Amino acid sequence: MGAIDPRVIIEEFLDSHALDFERKDENTFLITLPGEKKLQTHLALIVGDHSLSINAFVIRRPDENAAGVHEWCLRKNTAMRGVAFAINSDGDIYLVGRLPLAAVTDREIDRIIGAVLEYSDSSFNPLLELGFTSAIRREWAWRVSRGESLANLQGFEHLL
């Protein structure tokens, strides 16, 4: 009896958990995970010949303090499971990982998706503070000057 196709396992898991996803092609699942601090995390699960590739966008390239942002990510990597922070050629920050195809089970997909959501959501504000402080201050001042809502900036009030 052969192993179950990992694509079937992934699709059945996503369907059974009512996660928002689409199939880009036969091997690629594009999933939108809801969060609290980071309202959405976009995750790609790509079934390769030997492994499942996990790629989730966290934030774009920092406007400032890139070294501080990268150091924070490297320090966080030491305590993370399943995925780790990485940067692409544009300097954007992702969570990435690989899982052998033989290890693709409901339990592992649940663990990986949970890790991506936890790390993306919990790291979002600290990464914004480190890499976008000036932009946050400008946005705050602009909103105050126009009487706009500061609701989604309240977590950064200490930067002022």
Secondary structure, DSSP 8 states (H G I E B T S, - for coil): -----HHHHHHHHHHHTT-EEEEEETTEEEEEEE-SSSSEEEEEEEE-SSEEEEEEEEE---SS-HHHHHHHHHHHHTT-SS-EEEE-TT--EEEEEEEEGGG--HHHHHHHHHHHHHHHHHHHHHHHHHHHHHHHHHHHHHHHHHT---GGGGGGGGG-
